[in-house]
Amino acid sequence: IGYGSDKKTRYRLRNGFYKFVVQSVGDLEMLLMHNEKYAVEIAHNVGAKKRKMIVERADQLRLHVTNRFARLRTEEND
């Protein structure tokens, strides 16, 4: 009894993916075969340089990154 969500959709994001927290590029290799089921969320304590490497590797593996634009430095075009 209570207001819990349906078991089929529990822990699922609104876009249909399950969240998977990543702290390094190596963590992405676990999701190699599960790119249609899990979405990557980069942990809050990861720096900008490492975030860029994680996002690039996630694009190669066709993984969805939820916080892709966090701590992203904008490059000025000259």
Backbone as ProteinMPNN parsed JSONL, in Angstrom:
{"seq_chain_A": "IGYGSDKKTRYRLRNGFYKFVVQSVGDLEMLLMHNEKYAVEIAHNVGAKKRKMIVERADQLRLHVTNRFARLRTEEND", "coords_chain_A": {"N_chain_A": [[0.864, -1.183, 0.0], [0.582, 2.154, -0.878], [2.212, 4.91, -2.569], [3.909, 4.072, -4.61], [5.849, 3.71, -7.656], [5.133, 2.015, -10.788], [6.348, -1.312, -11.17], [7.503, -1.998, -13.593], [8.384, 0.387, -14.645], [9.929, 1.559, -12.727], [12.645, 3.465, -11.421], [13.296, 4.414, -13.902], [14.201, 6.878, -16.292], [12.577, 9.806, -17.7], [12.973, 9.755, -20.424], [13.089, 7.114, -21.047], [15.366, 5.655, -20.485], [17.603, 3.984, -18.17], [19.435, 5.304, -15.407], [22.968, 5.614, -15.234], [25.728, 6.123, -13.356], [28.827, 7.595, -14.023], [32.337, 7.73, -13.54], [34.772, 7.574, -14.751], [36.491, 7.065, -17.904], [36.762, 4.387, -18.361], [34.573, 3.242, -17.126], [32.576, 3.43, -18.983], [32.869, 1.315, -20.712], [31.508, -0.826, -19.683], [28.944, -0.474, -20.527], [28.806, -1.175, -23.136], [27.278, -3.045, -24.657], [24.792, -2.277, -23.87], [23.654, 0.106, -24.793], [21.169, 0.986, -25.554], [19.601, 0.847, -23.394], [20.618, 2.017, -21.038], [21.383, 5.276, -19.797], [24.039, 7.587, -19.604], [25.269, 9.291, -16.808], [27.382, 11.773, -15.799], [29.438, 11.888, -12.967], [29.292, 14.247, -10.211], [31.743, 15.12, -9.241], [33.687, 15.102, -11.199], [36.18, 16.48, -13.234], [36.516, 19.138, -15.76], [38.215, 18.484, -17.91], [38.355, 15.674, -17.899], [35.653, 15.142, -18.201], [35.22, 15.921, -20.826], [36.617, 13.945, -22.222], [35.098, 11.712, -21.489], [32.614, 12.304, -22.654], [33.298, 12.313, -25.382], [34.058, 9.637, -25.749], [31.665, 8.384, -25.124], [30.099, 9.223, -27.253], [31.288, 7.778, -29.312], [30.552, 5.215, -28.602], [27.897, 5.408, -28.925], [26.242, 6.27, -26.76], [23.805, 7.759, -24.611], [24.177, 10.824, -23.015], [23.26, 12.372, -20.08], [23.926, 14.755, -18.649], [25.529, 16.269, -20.469], [26.44, 18.861, -21.165], [27.466, 20.054, -18.905], [29.833, 21.927, -17.096], [31.197, 22.736, -19.388], [33.537, 24.304, -21.317], [33.324, 27.156, -23.318], [34.584, 27.601, -26.516], [36.148, 30.275, -28.021], [35.714, 31.592, -31.231], [38.086, 32.828, -33.474]], "CA_chain_A": [[0.0, 0.0, 0.0], [1.379, 3.366, -0.949], [2.216, 5.622, -3.843], [5.081, 3.675, -5.375], [5.663, 3.647, -9.109], [4.961, 0.688, -11.367], [7.618, -2.052, -11.166], [8.098, -2.001, -14.933], [8.969, 1.688, -14.964], [10.644, 2.091, -11.571], [14.027, 3.922, -11.63], [13.505, 4.776, -15.297], [14.097, 8.305, -16.576], [11.443, 10.135, -18.564], [13.292, 9.426, -21.818], [13.033, 5.667, -21.216], [16.632, 5.031, -20.106], [17.981, 3.895, -16.765], [20.604, 6.14, -15.15], [24.199, 4.929, -14.849], [26.681, 7.165, -12.983], [30.166, 7.287, -14.54], [33.394, 8.588, -13.012], [35.954, 7.508, -15.6], [36.235, 6.581, -19.258], [36.683, 2.934, -18.278], [33.23, 2.829, -16.713], [31.712, 3.391, -20.164], [33.025, 0.04, -21.406], [30.5, -1.761, -19.167], [27.687, -0.23, -21.221], [29.054, -1.383, -24.562], [26.154, -3.754, -25.27], [23.536, -1.808, -23.281], [23.517, 1.524, -25.101], [19.768, 1.329, -25.77], [18.884, 0.669, -22.133], [21.145, 2.88, -19.99], [21.903, 6.595, -20.123], [25.198, 7.916, -18.788], [25.299, 10.561, -16.09], [28.736, 11.985, -15.293], [29.396, 12.223, -11.549], [29.464, 15.677, -9.975], [33.107, 15.451, -8.854], [34.587, 14.885, -12.333], [36.608, 17.765, -13.779], [36.134, 19.489, -17.13], [39.056, 17.774, -18.88], [37.934, 14.277, -17.92], [34.294, 15.138, -18.739], [35.306, 16.01, -22.287], [37.019, 12.623, -22.699], [33.977, 10.795, -21.288], [31.586, 12.615, -23.649], [33.785, 11.868, -26.683], [34.001, 8.166, -25.792], [30.247, 8.018, -25.134], [29.622, 9.419, -28.622], [31.79, 6.665, -30.11], [29.78, 4.028, -28.234], [26.498, 5.785, -29.143], [25.552, 6.314, -25.475], [23.138, 9.023, -24.314], [24.727, 11.465, -21.818], [22.218, 13.269, -19.594], [24.485, 16.063, -18.312], [26.595, 16.418, -21.45], [26.947, 20.223, -21.287], [27.906, 20.57, -17.615], [31.25, 22.347, -17.013], [31.764, 22.776, -20.735], [34.092, 25.621, -21.648], [33.033, 27.556, -24.693], [35.772, 28.045, -27.246], [35.859, 31.449, -28.84], [36.234, 31.535, -32.604], [38.776, 34.068, -33.852]], "C_chain_A": [[0.897, 1.23, 0.0], [1.334, 3.944, -2.34], [3.452, 5.284, -4.667], [4.784, 3.615, -6.865], [5.561, 2.194, -9.564], [6.31, -0.021, -11.434], [8.297, -2.048, -12.522], [8.814, -0.706, -15.249], [9.731, 2.296, -13.793], [12.112, 2.369, -11.919], [14.305, 4.336, -13.072], [13.344, 6.278, -15.467], [12.928, 8.547, -17.527], [11.707, 9.806, -20.035], [13.362, 7.921, -22.06], [14.297, 4.931, -20.826], [16.725, 4.877, -18.592], [19.261, 4.685, -16.578], [21.785, 5.289, -14.718], [25.257, 6.005, -14.595], [28.091, 6.714, -13.342], [31.169, 8.255, -13.936], [34.656, 8.553, -13.853], [35.561, 6.959, -16.97], [36.077, 5.064, -19.251], [35.311, 2.428, -17.869], [32.277, 2.719, -17.905], [31.765, 2.047, -20.867], [32.016, -1.0, -20.916], [29.193, -1.648, -19.935], [27.79, -0.471, -22.717], [27.865, -2.039, -25.258], [24.797, -3.245, -24.79], [23.258, -0.349, -23.605], [22.08, 1.933, -25.376], [18.952, 1.229, -24.491], [19.324, 1.666, -21.06], [21.613, 4.211, -20.558], [23.017, 6.912, -19.133], [24.967, 9.25, -18.098], [26.688, 10.688, -15.486], [28.635, 12.474, -13.846], [29.758, 13.687, -11.324], [30.909, 16.062, -9.68], [34.127, 15.172, -9.958], [34.894, 16.241, -12.957], [36.277, 17.933, -15.246], [36.928, 18.692, -18.164], [38.62, 16.32, -19.035], [36.51, 14.136, -18.476], [34.31, 15.13, -20.252], [35.682, 14.65, -22.873], [35.863, 11.622, -22.574], [32.908, 11.025, -22.348], [32.013, 12.139, -25.033], [33.693, 10.349, -26.815], [32.541, 7.681, -25.826], [29.647, 8.204, -26.526], [30.074, 8.272, -29.525], [30.977, 5.394, -29.85], [28.278, 4.247, -28.418], [25.687, 5.698, -27.847], [24.937, 7.696, -25.273], [23.695, 9.569, -23.006], [23.724, 12.503, -21.337], [22.764, 14.659, -19.292], [25.713, 16.356, -19.173], [27.228, 17.812, -21.443], [27.378, 20.832, -19.965], [29.413, 20.818, -17.632], [31.93, 22.373, -18.369], [32.255, 24.185, -21.004], [33.765, 25.957, -23.088], [34.3, 28.083, -25.329], [35.394, 29.216, -28.141], [36.491, 31.307, -30.197], [36.863, 32.872, -32.965], [38.546, 34.413, -35.297]], "O_chain_A": [[1.846, 1.328, 0.778], [0.533, 3.535, -3.18], [3.983, 6.154, -5.357], [3.633, 3.486, -7.284], [5.865, 1.27, -8.81], [7.32, 0.617, -11.73], [9.525, -2.089, -12.604], [9.756, -0.698, -16.041], [10.141, 3.455, -13.871], [12.741, 1.588, -12.633], [15.459, 4.587, -13.421], [12.461, 6.886, -14.862], [12.365, 7.606, -18.087], [10.768, 9.601, -20.804], [13.665, 7.495, -23.174], [14.314, 3.7, -20.83], [16.021, 5.548, -17.837], [20.093, 4.738, -17.484], [21.631, 4.354, -13.932], [25.641, 6.721, -15.519], [28.503, 5.602, -13.013], [30.9, 9.451, -13.826], [35.527, 9.409, -13.694], [34.453, 6.459, -17.166], [35.328, 4.518, -20.062], [34.926, 1.313, -18.223], [31.283, 1.995, -17.841], [30.812, 1.669, -21.548], [31.699, -1.946, -21.638], [28.419, -2.603, -19.994], [26.94, -0.012, -23.48], [27.488, -1.618, -26.351], [23.76, -3.725, -25.249], [22.685, 0.365, -22.783], [21.791, 3.129, -25.426], [17.75, 1.494, -24.496], [18.503, 2.114, -20.26], [22.167, 4.271, -21.655], [22.939, 6.543, -17.961], [24.527, 10.217, -18.72], [27.125, 9.81, -14.743], [27.842, 13.365, -13.54], [30.445, 14.296, -12.143], [31.273, 17.226, -9.851], [35.315, 15.021, -9.671], [33.995, 17.051, -13.183], [35.816, 16.999, -15.901], [36.377, 18.272, -19.181], [38.527, 15.8, -20.147], [36.19, 13.146, -19.135], [33.524, 14.429, -20.891], [35.135, 14.242, -23.898], [35.671, 10.783, -23.454], [32.351, 10.068, -22.886], [31.191, 11.618, -25.786], [33.3, 9.835, -27.861], [32.228, 6.688, -26.482], [28.781, 7.43, -26.935], [29.327, 7.843, -30.405], [30.743, 4.598, -30.76], [27.479, 3.367, -28.101], [24.593, 5.133, -27.824], [25.499, 8.695, -25.722], [23.691, 8.869, -21.994], [23.369, 13.414, -22.085], [22.127, 15.653, -19.644], [26.793, 16.652, -18.66], [28.428, 17.939, -21.687], [27.634, 22.035, -19.909], [30.175, 19.992, -18.136], [33.116, 22.064, -18.478], [31.489, 25.145, -20.929], [33.917, 25.12, -23.977], [35.003, 28.911, -24.75], [34.439, 29.146, -28.914], [37.663, 30.947, -30.314], [36.249, 33.923, -32.784], [39.055, 35.426, -35.778]]}, "name": "protein", "num_of_chains": 1, "seq": "IGYGSDKKTRYRLRNGFYKFVVQSVGDLEMLLMHNEKYAVEIAHNVGAKKRKMIVERADQLRLHVTNRFARLRTEEND"}
